[in-house]
Amino acid sequence: MLLVTTETIGATPVRHGRVVFASAVAGANIVRDVRETITNYIGGNMTRYEFILDKTIERCFAQLADKAQAAGYDGVLAIRVSHPYIVTGALEVVAVGTGFNYVDQPPPT
């Protein structure tokens, strides 16, 4: 499953499909919030939040790939990622793109 942010895949001909989207939401627990608040005051990398953000992004892209595959697409073009605000203490990642199928040739490797 090819997931890209570009509008095209070089000169590879594709047939564009419909919009494909996915979202993943994660909450930070109170202990993690307290530790990261302390780190925020004294400085340094907020590694616990970085970890949860990485995992949430990975989960969002996995869901996007699953939805595209279920719709019969070979991949998703023009992916845009956002992180709208839901509620304090929660993290949401949304990915939206255009499903596509390769035209008259096998997918590139």
PDB file as gemmi writes it, atoms N, CA and C in Angstrom:
CRYST1    1.000    1.000    1.000  90.00  90.00  90.00 P 1                      
ATOM      1  N   MET A   1       0.858  -1.168   0.000  1.00  0.00           N  
ATOM      2  CA  MET A   1       0.000   0.000   0.000  1.00  0.00           C  
ATOM      3  C   MET A   1       0.902   1.227   0.000  1.00  0.00           C  
ATOM      4  N   LEU A   2       0.773   2.056  -1.013  1.00  0.00           N  
ATOM      5  CA  LEU A   2       1.568   3.270  -1.126  1.00  0.00           C  
ATOM      6  C   LEU A   2       0.790   4.453  -0.554  1.00  0.00           C  
ATOM      7  N   LEU A   3       1.386   5.136   0.412  1.00  0.00           N  
ATOM      8  CA  LEU A   3       0.796   6.324   1.017  1.00  0.00           C  
ATOM      9  C   LEU A   3       1.779   7.468   0.795  1.00  0.00           C  
ATOM     10  N   VAL A   4       1.358   8.494   0.044  1.00  0.00           N  
ATOM     11  CA  VAL A   4       2.254   9.612  -0.263  1.00  0.00           C  
ATOM     12  C   VAL A   4       1.544  10.953  -0.107  1.00  0.00           C  
ATOM     13  N   THR A   5       2.340  11.985   0.114  1.00  0.00           N  
ATOM     14  CA  THR A   5       1.794  13.334   0.230  1.00  0.00           C  
ATOM     15  C   THR A   5       1.769  14.056  -1.108  1.00  0.00           C  
ATOM     16  N   THR A   6       2.406  13.486  -2.118  1.00  0.00           N  
ATOM     17  CA  THR A   6       2.454  14.124  -3.433  1.00  0.00           C  
ATOM     18  C   THR A   6       1.166  13.881  -4.202  1.00  0.00           C  
ATOM     19  N   GLU A   7       0.931  14.727  -5.206  1.00  0.00           N  
ATOM     20  CA  GLU A   7      -0.276  14.617  -6.032  1.00  0.00           C  
ATOM     21  C   GLU A   7      -0.147  13.528  -7.094  1.00  0.00           C  
ATOM     22  N   THR A   8       1.085  13.177  -7.456  1.00  0.00           N  
ATOM     23  CA  THR A   8       1.346  12.168  -8.484  1.00  0.00           C  
ATOM     24  C   THR A   8       2.449  11.233  -8.000  1.00  0.00           C  
ATOM     25  N   ILE A   9       2.651  10.167  -8.776  1.00  0.00           N  
ATOM     26  CA  ILE A   9       3.745   9.237  -8.511  1.00  0.00           C  
ATOM     27  C   ILE A   9       4.643   9.259  -9.744  1.00  0.00           C  
ATOM     28  N   GLY A  10       5.356  10.346  -9.924  1.00  0.00           N  
ATOM     29  CA  GLY A  10       6.194  10.499 -11.111  1.00  0.00           C  
ATOM     30  C   GLY A  10       5.338  10.424 -12.362  1.00  0.00           C  
ATOM     31  N   ALA A  11       5.801   9.613 -13.330  1.00  0.00           N  
ATOM     32  CA  ALA A  11       5.060   9.471 -14.588  1.00  0.00           C  
ATOM     33  C   ALA A  11       4.124   8.269 -14.562  1.00  0.00           C  
ATOM     34  N   THR A  12       4.002   7.627 -13.420  1.00  0.00           N  
ATOM     35  CA  THR A  12       3.142   6.448 -13.304  1.00  0.00           C  
ATOM     36  C   THR A  12       1.683   6.853 -13.465  1.00  0.00           C  
ATOM     37  N   PRO A  13       0.993   6.280 -14.478  1.00  0.00           N  
ATOM     38  CA  PRO A  13      -0.422   6.637 -14.646  1.00  0.00           C  
ATOM     39  C   PRO A  13      -1.298   5.993 -13.567  1.00  0.00           C  
ATOM     40  N   VAL A  14      -2.182   6.795 -12.992  1.00  0.00           N  
ATOM     41  CA  VAL A  14      -3.100   6.303 -11.972  1.00  0.00           C  
ATOM     42  C   VAL A  14      -4.507   6.814 -12.258  1.00  0.00           C  
ATOM     43  N   ARG A  15      -5.465   6.088 -11.738  1.00  0.00           N  
ATOM     44  CA  ARG A  15      -6.866   6.503 -11.801  1.00  0.00           C  
ATOM     45  C   ARG A  15      -7.248   6.965 -10.394  1.00  0.00           C  
ATOM     46  N   HIS A  16      -7.674   8.209 -10.299  1.00  0.00           N  
ATOM     47  CA  HIS A  16      -8.032   8.772  -8.996  1.00  0.00           C  
ATOM     48  C   HIS A  16      -9.388   8.256  -8.535  1.00  0.00           C  
ATOM     49  N   GLY A  17      -9.498   8.061  -7.248  1.00  0.00           N  
ATOM     50  CA  GLY A  17     -10.751   7.603  -6.660  1.00  0.00           C  
ATOM     51  C   GLY A  17     -11.329   8.634  -5.717  1.00  0.00           C  
ATOM     52  N   ARG A  18     -11.926   8.152  -4.678  1.00  0.00           N  
ATOM     53  CA  ARG A  18     -12.597   9.022  -3.702  1.00  0.00           C  
ATOM     54  C   ARG A  18     -11.672   9.371  -2.538  1.00  0.00           C  
ATOM     55  N   VAL A  19     -12.155  10.280  -1.715  1.00  0.00           N  
ATOM     56  CA  VAL A  19     -11.434  10.674  -0.515  1.00  0.00           C  
ATOM     57  C   VAL A  19     -11.396   9.503   0.461  1.00  0.00           C  
ATOM     58  N   VAL A  20     -10.230   9.302   1.053  1.00  0.00           N  
ATOM     59  CA  VAL A  20     -10.048   8.288   2.085  1.00  0.00           C  
ATOM     60  C   VAL A  20      -9.541   9.035   3.316  1.00  0.00           C  
ATOM     61  N   PHE A  21     -10.090   8.708   4.477  1.00  0.00           N  
ATOM     62  CA  PHE A  21      -9.663   9.414   5.693  1.00  0.00           C  
ATOM     63  C   PHE A  21      -9.591   8.454   6.858  1.00  0.00           C  
ATOM     64  N   ALA A  22      -8.832   8.859   7.852  1.00  0.00           N  
ATOM     65  CA  ALA A  22      -8.722   8.076   9.079  1.00  0.00           C  
ATOM     66  C   ALA A  22      -8.386   9.036  10.213  1.00  0.00           C  
ATOM     67  N   SER A  23      -8.730   8.625  11.419  1.00  0.00           N  
ATOM     68  CA  SER A  23      -8.345   9.408  12.588  1.00  0.00           C  
ATOM     69  C   SER A  23      -7.974   8.467  13.723  1.00  0.00           C  
ATOM     70  N   ALA A  24      -7.092   8.946  14.558  1.00  0.00           N  
ATOM     71  CA  ALA A  24      -6.692   8.191  15.740  1.00  0.00           C  
ATOM     72  C   ALA A  24      -6.642   9.172  16.909  1.00  0.00           C  
ATOM     73  N   VAL A  25      -7.161   8.768  18.027  1.00  0.00           N  
ATOM     74  CA  VAL A  25      -7.205   9.624  19.210  1.00  0.00           C  
ATOM     75  C   VAL A  25      -6.544   8.879  20.366  1.00  0.00           C  
ATOM     76  N   ALA A  26      -5.722   9.593  21.109  1.00  0.00           N  
ATOM     77  CA  ALA A  26      -5.067   8.997  22.279  1.00  0.00           C  
ATOM     78  C   ALA A  26      -5.151   9.977  23.431  1.00  0.00           C  
ATOM     79  N   GLY A  27      -5.239   9.450  24.603  1.00  0.00           N  
ATOM     80  CA  GLY A  27      -5.244  10.283  25.798  1.00  0.00           C  
ATOM     81  C   GLY A  27      -3.996  10.011  26.621  1.00  0.00           C  
ATOM     82  N   ALA A  28      -3.491  11.043  27.246  1.00  0.00           N  
ATOM     83  CA  ALA A  28      -2.344  10.896  28.137  1.00  0.00           C  
ATOM     84  C   ALA A  28      -2.869  10.702  29.549  1.00  0.00           C  
ATOM     85  N   ASN A  29      -2.245   9.810  30.281  1.00  0.00           N  
ATOM     86  CA  ASN A  29      -2.721   9.585  31.647  1.00  0.00           C  
ATOM     87  C   ASN A  29      -2.186  10.671  32.584  1.00  0.00           C  
ATOM     88  N   ILE A  30      -2.731  10.747  33.758  1.00  0.00           N  
ATOM     89  CA  ILE A  30      -2.402  11.811  34.708  1.00  0.00           C  
ATOM     90  C   ILE A  30      -0.930  11.775  35.104  1.00  0.00           C  
ATOM     91  N   VAL A  31      -0.369  10.586  35.251  1.00  0.00           N  
ATOM     92  CA  VAL A  31       1.045  10.464  35.628  1.00  0.00           C  
ATOM     93  C   VAL A  31       1.928  11.025  34.522  1.00  0.00           C  
ATOM     94  N   ARG A  32       1.615  10.668  33.271  1.00  0.00           N  
ATOM     95  CA  ARG A  32       2.381  11.176  32.138  1.00  0.00           C  
ATOM     96  C   ARG A  32       2.249  12.696  32.054  1.00  0.00           C  
ATOM     97  N   ASP A  33       1.062  13.222  32.270  1.00  0.00           N  
ATOM     98  CA  ASP A  33       0.849  14.671  32.230  1.00  0.00           C  
ATOM     99  C   ASP A  33       1.699  15.388  33.275  1.00  0.00           C  
ATOM    100  N   VAL A  34       1.745  14.859  34.485  1.00  0.00           N  
ATOM    101  CA  VAL A  34       2.518  15.486  35.555  1.00  0.00           C  
ATOM    102  C   VAL A  34       3.999  15.489  35.198  1.00  0.00           C  
ATOM    103  N   ARG A  35       4.519  14.354  34.732  1.00  0.00           N  
ATOM    104  CA  ARG A  35       5.941  14.286  34.379  1.00  0.00           C  
ATOM    105  C   ARG A  35       6.275  15.240  33.239  1.00  0.00           C  
ATOM    106  N   GLU A  36       5.412  15.304  32.236  1.00  0.00           N  
ATOM    107  CA  GLU A  36       5.674  16.175  31.094  1.00  0.00           C  
ATOM    108  C   GLU A  36       5.521  17.649  31.469  1.00  0.00           C  
ATOM    109  N   THR A  37       4.641  17.975  32.407  1.00  0.00           N  
ATOM    110  CA  THR A  37       4.499  19.351  32.873  1.00  0.00           C  
ATOM    111  C   THR A  37       5.782  19.790  33.580  1.00  0.00           C  
ATOM    112  N   ILE A  38       6.349  18.913  34.372  1.00  0.00           N  
ATOM    113  CA  ILE A  38       7.620  19.221  35.041  1.00  0.00           C  
ATOM    114  C   ILE A  38       8.714  19.438  33.999  1.00  0.00           C  
ATOM    115  N   THR A  39       8.785  18.564  33.014  1.00  0.00           N  
ATOM    116  CA  THR A  39       9.774  18.717  31.942  1.00  0.00           C  
ATOM    117  C   THR A  39       9.566  20.035  31.206  1.00  0.00           C  
ATOM    118  N   ASN A  40       8.330  20.409  31.000  1.00  0.00           N  
ATOM    119  CA  ASN A  40       8.024  21.660  30.312  1.00  0.00           C  
ATOM    120  C   ASN A  40       8.546  22.867  31.109  1.00  0.00           C  
ATOM    121  N   TYR A  41       8.439  22.823  32.436  1.00  0.00           N  
ATOM    122  CA  TYR A  41       8.904  23.928  33.271  1.00  0.00           C  
ATOM    123  C   TYR A  41      10.427  24.014  33.342  1.00  0.00           C  
ATOM    124  N   ILE A  42      11.096  22.863  33.423  1.00  0.00           N  
ATOM    125  CA  ILE A  42      12.556  22.884  33.589  1.00  0.00           C  
ATOM    126  C   ILE A  42      13.300  22.773  32.257  1.00  0.00           C  
ATOM    127  N   GLY A  43      12.579  22.428  31.208  1.00  0.00           N  
ATOM    128  CA  GLY A  43      13.204  22.308  29.891  1.00  0.00           C  
ATOM    129  C   GLY A  43      13.569  20.866  29.574  1.00  0.00           C  
ATOM    130  N   GLY A  44      13.744  20.601  28.308  1.00  0.00           N  
ATOM    131  CA  GLY A  44      14.120  19.263  27.878  1.00  0.00           C  
ATOM    132  C   GLY A  44      13.096  18.684  26.926  1.00  0.00           C  
ATOM    133  N   ASN A  45      13.417  17.521  26.432  1.00  0.00           N  
ATOM    134  CA  ASN A  45      12.527  16.828  25.489  1.00  0.00           C  
ATOM    135  C   ASN A  45      11.384  16.163  26.245  1.00  0.00           C  
ATOM    136  N   MET A  46      10.207  16.299  25.696  1.00  0.00           N  
ATOM    137  CA  MET A  46       9.027  15.671  26.295  1.00  0.00           C  
ATOM    138  C   MET A  46       8.844  14.295  25.636  1.00  0.00           C  
ATOM    139  N   THR A  47       9.740  13.390  25.982  1.00  0.00           N  
ATOM    140  CA  THR A  47       9.830  12.101  25.288  1.00  0.00           C  
ATOM    141  C   THR A  47       8.587  11.234  25.448  1.00  0.00           C  
ATOM    142  N   ARG A  48       7.903  11.345  26.558  1.00  0.00           N  
ATOM    143  CA  ARG A  48       6.704  10.530  26.750  1.00  0.00           C  
ATOM    144  C   ARG A  48       5.596  10.979  25.807  1.00  0.00           C  
ATOM    145  N   TYR A  49       5.465  12.307  25.610  1.00  0.00           N  
ATOM    146  CA  TYR A  49       4.486  12.823  24.660  1.00  0.00           C  
ATOM    147  C   TYR A  49       4.922  12.521  23.229  1.00  0.00           C  
ATOM    148  N   GLU A  50       6.223  12.603  22.955  1.00  0.00           N  
ATOM    149  CA  GLU A  50       6.714  12.263  21.621  1.00  0.00           C  
ATOM    150  C   GLU A  50       6.368  10.815  21.281  1.00  0.00           C  
ATOM    151  N   PHE A  51       6.536   9.930  22.258  1.00  0.00           N  
ATOM    152  CA  PHE A  51       6.228   8.513  22.045  1.00  0.00           C  
ATOM    153  C   PHE A  51       4.749   8.314  21.718  1.00  0.00           C  
ATOM    154  N   ILE A  52       3.865   8.931  22.521  1.00  0.00           N  
ATOM    155  CA  ILE A  52       2.435   8.749  22.281  1.00  0.00           C  
ATOM    156  C   ILE A  52       2.020   9.379  20.954  1.00  0.00           C  
ATOM    157  N   LEU A  53       2.642  10.502  20.581  1.00  0.00           N  
ATOM    158  CA  LEU A  53       2.359  11.127  19.294  1.00  0.00           C  
ATOM    159  C   LEU A  53       2.793  10.221  18.151  1.00  0.00           C  
ATOM    160  N   ASP A  54       4.005   9.657  18.230  1.00  0.00           N  
ATOM    161  CA  ASP A  54       4.484   8.736  17.196  1.00  0.00           C  
ATOM    162  C   ASP A  54       3.539   7.551  17.030  1.00  0.00           C  
ATOM    163  N   LYS A  55       3.129   6.960  18.129  1.00  0.00           N  
ATOM    164  CA  LYS A  55       2.236   5.793  18.074  1.00  0.00           C  
ATOM    165  C   LYS A  55       0.871   6.162  17.498  1.00  0.00           C  
ATOM    166  N   THR A  56       0.374   7.350  17.823  1.00  0.00           N  
ATOM    167  CA  THR A  56      -0.929   7.777  17.318  1.00  0.00           C  
ATOM    168  C   THR A  56      -0.859   8.040  15.821  1.00  0.00           C  
ATOM    169  N   ILE A  57       0.227   8.639  15.352  1.00  0.00           N  
ATOM    170  CA  ILE A  57       0.407   8.856  13.913  1.00  0.00           C  
ATOM    171  C   ILE A  57       0.495   7.515  13.188  1.00  0.00           C  
ATOM    172  N   GLU A  58       1.276   6.588  13.722  1.00  0.00           N  
ATOM    173  CA  GLU A  58       1.396   5.257  13.114  1.00  0.00           C  
ATOM    174  C   GLU A  58       0.032   4.572  13.016  1.00  0.00           C  
ATOM    175  N   ARG A  59      -0.749   4.667  14.080  1.00  0.00           N  
ATOM    176  CA  ARG A  59      -2.078   4.050  14.094  1.00  0.00           C  
ATOM    177  C   ARG A  59      -2.997   4.698  13.063  1.00  0.00           C  
ATOM    178  N   CYS A  60      -2.909   6.014  12.922  1.00  0.00           N  
ATOM    179  CA  CYS A  60      -3.733   6.732  11.945  1.00  0.00           C  
ATOM    180  C   CYS A  60      -3.390   6.289  10.526  1.00  0.00           C  
ATOM    181  N   PHE A  61      -2.088   6.201  10.205  1.00  0.00           N  
ATOM    182  CA  PHE A  61      -1.685   5.776   8.859  1.00  0.00           C  
ATOM    183  C   PHE A  61      -2.039   4.312   8.599  1.00  0.00           C  
ATOM    184  N   ALA A  62      -1.961   3.468   9.621  1.00  0.00           N  
ATOM    185  CA  ALA A  62      -2.369   2.066   9.450  1.00  0.00           C  
ATOM    186  C   ALA A  62      -3.863   1.994   9.134  1.00  0.00           C  
ATOM    187  N   GLN A  63      -4.674   2.803   9.816  1.00  0.00           N  
ATOM    188  CA  GLN A  63      -6.110   2.833   9.540  1.00  0.00           C  
ATOM    189  C   GLN A  63      -6.383   3.366   8.138  1.00  0.00           C  
ATOM    190  N   LEU A  64      -5.621   4.377   7.715  1.00  0.00           N  
ATOM    191  CA  LEU A  64      -5.784   4.931   6.369  1.00  0.00           C  
ATOM    192  C   LEU A  64      -5.488   3.862   5.326  1.00  0.00           C  
ATOM    193  N   ALA A  65      -4.404   3.124   5.507  1.00  0.00           N  
ATOM    194  CA  ALA A  65      -4.056   2.043   4.577  1.00  0.00           C  
ATOM    195  C   ALA A  65      -5.135   0.962   4.567  1.00  0.00           C  
ATOM    196  N   ASP A  66      -5.640   0.592   5.734  1.00  0.00           N  
ATOM    197  CA  ASP A  66      -6.687  -0.428   5.817  1.00  0.00           C  
ATOM    198  C   ASP A  66      -7.958   0.017   5.096  1.00  0.00           C  
ATOM    199  N   LYS A  67      -8.350   1.271   5.280  1.00  0.00           N  
ATOM    200  CA  LYS A  67      -9.562   1.782   4.628  1.00  0.00           C  
ATOM    201  C   LYS A  67      -9.374   1.843   3.119  1.00  0.00           C  
ATOM    202  N   ALA A  68      -8.189   2.254   2.671  1.00  0.00           N  
ATOM    203  CA  ALA A  68      -7.923   2.319   1.235  1.00  0.00           C  
ATOM    204  C   ALA A  68      -7.949   0.919   0.628  1.00  0.00           C  
ATOM    205  N   GLN A  69      -7.348  -0.026   1.302  1.00  0.00           N  
ATOM    206  CA  GLN A  69      -7.340  -1.411   0.806  1.00  0.00           C  
ATOM    207  C   GLN A  69      -8.757  -1.972   0.776  1.00  0.00           C  
ATOM    208  N   ALA A  70      -9.538  -1.706   1.800  1.00  0.00           N  
ATOM    209  CA  ALA A  70     -10.923  -2.190   1.846  1.00  0.00           C  
ATOM    210  C   ALA A  70     -11.762  -1.596   0.716  1.00  0.00           C  
ATOM    211  N   ALA A  71     -11.408  -0.381   0.281  1.00  0.00           N  
ATOM    212  CA  ALA A  71     -12.127   0.273  -0.821  1.00  0.00           C  
ATOM    213  C   ALA A  71     -11.593  -0.160  -2.180  1.00  0.00           C  
ATOM    214  N   GLY A  72     -10.569  -1.014  -2.185  1.00  0.00           N  
ATOM    215  CA  GLY A  72     -10.032  -1.536  -3.440  1.00  0.00           C  
ATOM    216  C   GLY A  72      -8.954  -0.674  -4.076  1.00  0.00           C  
ATOM    217  N   TYR A  73      -8.366   0.242  -3.331  1.00  0.00           N  
ATOM    218  CA  TYR A  73      -7.331   1.119  -3.873  1.00  0.00           C  
ATOM    219  C   TYR A  73      -5.947   0.507  -3.704  1.00  0.00           C  
ATOM    220  N   ASP A  74      -5.035   0.938  -4.575  1.00  0.00           N  
ATOM    221  CA  ASP A  74      -3.637   0.524  -4.484  1.00  0.00           C  
ATOM    222  C   ASP A  74      -2.846   1.432  -3.540  1.00  0.00           C  
ATOM    223  N   GLY A  75      -3.388   2.599  -3.246  1.00  0.00           N  
ATOM    224  CA  GLY A  75      -2.706   3.528  -2.364  1.00  0.00           C  
ATOM    225  C   GLY A  75      -3.501   4.797  -2.190  1.00  0.00           C  
ATOM    226  N   VAL A  76      -2.856   5.778  -1.541  1.00  0.00           N  
ATOM    227  CA  VAL A  76      -3.494   7.061  -1.282  1.00  0.00           C  
ATOM    228  C   VAL A  76      -2.509   8.177  -1.645  1.00  0.00           C  
ATOM    229  N   LEU A  77      -2.981   9.110  -2.469  1.00  0.00           N  
ATOM    230  CA  LEU A  77      -2.198  10.274  -2.895  1.00  0.00           C  
ATOM    231  C   LEU A  77      -2.610  11.512  -2.106  1.00  0.00           C  
ATOM    232  N   ALA A  78      -1.755  12.523  -2.156  1.00  0.00           N  
ATOM    233  CA  ALA A  78      -2.073  13.855  -1.626  1.00  0.00           C  
ATOM    234  C   ALA A  78      -2.533  13.821  -0.173  1.00  0.00           C  
ATOM    235  N   ILE A  79      -1.873  13.023   0.625  1.00  0.00           N  
ATOM    236  CA  ILE A  79      -2.254  12.906   2.034  1.00  0.00           C  
ATOM    237  C   ILE A  79      -1.943  14.197   2.774  1.00  0.00           C  
ATOM    238  N   ARG A  80      -2.898  14.634   3.556  1.00  0.00           N  
ATOM    239  CA  ARG A  80      -2.733  15.788   4.434  1.00  0.00           C  
ATOM    240  C   ARG A  80      -3.011  15.323   5.854  1.00  0.00           C  
ATOM    241  N   VAL A  81      -2.188  15.799   6.762  1.00  0.00           N  
ATOM    242  CA  VAL A  81      -2.307  15.392   8.163  1.00  0.00           C  
ATOM    243  C   VAL A  81      -2.625  16.617   9.004  1.00  0.00           C  
ATOM    244  N   SER A  82      -3.565  16.462   9.920  1.00  0.00           N  
ATOM    245  CA  SER A  82      -3.880  17.552  10.833  1.00  0.00           C  
ATOM    246  C   SER A  82      -4.050  16.989  12.230  1.00  0.00           C  
ATOM    247  N   HIS A  83      -4.066  17.869  13.182  1.00  0.00           N  
ATOM    248  CA  HIS A  83      -4.256  17.463  14.572  1.00  0.00           C  
ATOM    249  C   HIS A  83      -5.173  18.458  15.259  1.00  0.00           C  
ATOM    250  N   PRO A  84      -6.459  18.354  14.962  1.00  0.00           N  
ATOM    251  CA  PRO A  84      -7.416  19.283  15.567  1.00  0.00           C  
ATOM    252  C   PRO A  84      -7.513  19.079  17.076  1.00  0.00           C  
ATOM    253  N   TYR A  85      -7.954  20.091  17.752  1.00  0.00           N  
ATOM    254  CA  TYR A  85      -8.121  20.057  19.203  1.00  0.00           C  
ATOM    255  C   TYR A  85      -9.463  19.422  19.546  1.00  0.00           C  
ATOM    256  N   ILE A  86      -9.435  18.430  20.404  1.00  0.00           N  
ATOM    257  CA  ILE A  86     -10.682  17.817  20.889  1.00  0.00           C  
ATOM    258  C   ILE A  86     -10.928  18.249  22.330  1.00  0.00           C  
ATOM    259  N   VAL A  87     -10.000  17.871  23.188  1.00  0.00           N  
ATOM    260  CA  VAL A  87     -10.157  18.152  24.611  1.00  0.00           C  
ATOM    261  C   VAL A  87      -8.762  18.147  25.239  1.00  0.00           C  
ATOM    262  N   THR A  88      -8.603  18.887  26.317  1.00  0.00           N  
ATOM    263  CA  THR A  88      -7.321  18.902  27.017  1.00  0.00           C  
ATOM    264  C   THR A  88      -6.954  17.486  27.455  1.00  0.00           C  
ATOM    265  N   GLY A  89      -5.717  17.106  27.224  1.00  0.00           N  
ATOM    266  CA  GLY A  89      -5.249  15.785  27.631  1.00  0.00           C  
ATOM    267  C   GLY A  89      -5.431  14.721  26.571  1.00  0.00           C  
ATOM    268  N   ALA A  90      -5.963  15.096  25.402  1.00  0.00           N  
ATOM    269  CA  ALA A  90      -6.143  14.125  24.327  1.00  0.00           C  
ATOM    270  C   ALA A  90      -5.409  14.610  23.085  1.00  0.00           C  
ATOM    271  N   LEU A  91      -5.039  13.675  22.264  1.00  0.00           N  
ATOM    272  CA  LEU A  91      -4.324  13.961  21.036  1.00  0.00           C  
ATOM    273  C   LEU A  91      -5.066  13.295  19.891  1.00  0.00           C  
ATOM    274  N   GLU A  92      -5.380  14.054  18.850  1.00  0.00           N  
ATOM    275  CA  GLU A  92      -6.044  13.484  17.677  1.00  0.00           C  
ATOM    276  C   GLU A  92      -5.183  13.743  16.458  1.00  0.00           C  
ATOM    277  N   VAL A  93      -5.052  12.724  15.619  1.00  0.00           N  
ATOM    278  CA  VAL A  93      -4.364  12.846  14.344  1.00  0.00           C  
ATOM    279  C   VAL A  93      -5.350  12.430  13.266  1.00  0.00           C  
ATOM    280  N   VAL A  94      -5.518  13.289  12.245  1.00  0.00           N  
ATOM    281  CA  VAL A  94      -6.420  13.008  11.129  1.00  0.00           C  
ATOM    282  C   VAL A  94      -5.600  13.013   9.846  1.00  0.00           C  
ATOM    283  N   ALA A  95      -5.795  12.001   9.019  1.00  0.00           N  
ATOM    284  CA  ALA A  95      -5.127  11.927   7.722  1.00  0.00           C  
ATOM    285  C   ALA A  95      -6.198  11.782   6.643  1.00  0.00           C  
ATOM    286  N   VAL A  96      -6.084  12.607   5.587  1.00  0.00           N  
ATOM    287  CA  VAL A  96      -7.047  12.611   4.484  1.00  0.00           C  
ATOM    288  C   VAL A  96      -6.266  12.602   3.184  1.00  0.00           C  
ATOM    289  N   GLY A  97      -6.722  11.804   2.213  1.00  0.00           N  
ATOM    290  CA  GLY A  97      -6.076  11.763   0.908  1.00  0.00           C  
ATOM    291  C   GLY A  97      -7.022  11.233  -0.149  1.00  0.00           C  
ATOM    292  N   THR A  98      -6.499  11.049  -1.357  1.00  0.00           N  
ATOM    293  CA  THR A  98      -7.278  10.546  -2.479  1.00  0.00           C  
ATOM    294  C   THR A  98      -6.832   9.129  -2.807  1.00  0.00           C  
ATOM    295  N   GLY A  99      -7.774   8.197  -2.764  1.00  0.00           N  
ATOM    296  CA  GLY A  99      -7.460   6.827  -3.143  1.00  0.00           C  
ATOM    297  C   GLY A  99      -7.137   6.752  -4.624  1.00  0.00           C  
ATOM    298  N   PHE A 100      -6.274   5.800  -5.006  1.00  0.00           N  
ATOM    299  CA  PHE A 100      -5.943   5.639  -6.422  1.00  0.00           C  
ATOM    300  C   PHE A 100      -5.691   4.185  -6.762  1.00  0.00           C  
ATOM    301  N   ASN A 101      -5.783   3.910  -8.049  1.00  0.00           N  
ATOM    302  CA  ASN A 101      -5.420   2.607  -8.601  1.00  0.00           C  
ATOM    303  C   ASN A 101      -4.431   2.823  -9.736  1.00  0.00           C  
ATOM    304  N   TYR A 102      -3.470   1.917  -9.859  1.00  0.00           N  
ATOM    305  CA  TYR A 102      -2.542   1.973 -10.980  1.00  0.00           C  
ATOM    306  C   TYR A 102      -3.301   1.652 -12.257  1.00  0.00           C  
ATOM    307  N   VAL A 103      -2.891   2.236 -13.379  1.00  0.00           N  
ATOM    308  CA  VAL A 103      -3.535   2.020 -14.662  1.00  0.00           C  
ATOM    309  C   VAL A 103      -2.645   1.161 -15.542  1.00  0.00           C  
ATOM    310  N   ASP A 104      -3.133  -0.010 -15.947  1.00  0.00           N  
ATOM    311  CA  ASP A 104      -2.489  -0.874 -16.940  1.00  0.00           C  
ATOM    312  C   ASP A 104      -1.036  -1.226 -16.663  1.00  0.00           C  
ATOM    313  N   GLN A 105      -0.632  -1.285 -15.445  1.00  0.00           N  
ATOM    314  CA  GLN A 105       0.719  -1.746 -15.140  1.00  0.00           C  
ATOM    315  C   GLN A 105       0.796  -2.115 -13.685  1.00  0.00           C  
ATOM    316  N   PRO A 106       1.757  -2.978 -13.340  1.00  0.00           N  
ATOM    317  CA  PRO A 106       1.896  -3.344 -11.940  1.00  0.00           C  
ATOM    318  C   PRO A 106       2.465  -2.172 -11.139  1.00  0.00           C  
ATOM    319  N   PRO A 107       2.223  -2.155  -9.847  1.00  0.00           N  
ATOM    320  CA  PRO A 107       2.741  -1.077  -9.016  1.00  0.00           C  
ATOM    321  C   PRO A 107       4.269  -1.062  -9.000  1.00  0.00           C  
ATOM    322  N   PRO A 108       4.890   0.110  -8.872  1.00  0.00           N  
ATOM    323  CA  PRO A 108       6.339   0.170  -8.778  1.00  0.00           C  
ATOM    324  C   PRO A 108       6.829  -0.463  -7.479  1.00  0.00           C  
ATOM    325  N   THR A 109       8.020  -0.983  -7.491  1.00  0.00           N  
ATOM    326  CA  THR A 109       8.564  -1.616  -6.268  1.00  0.00           C  
ATOM    327  C   THR A 109       9.483  -0.706  -5.523  1.00  0.00           C  
TER     328      THR A 109                                                      
END                                                                             
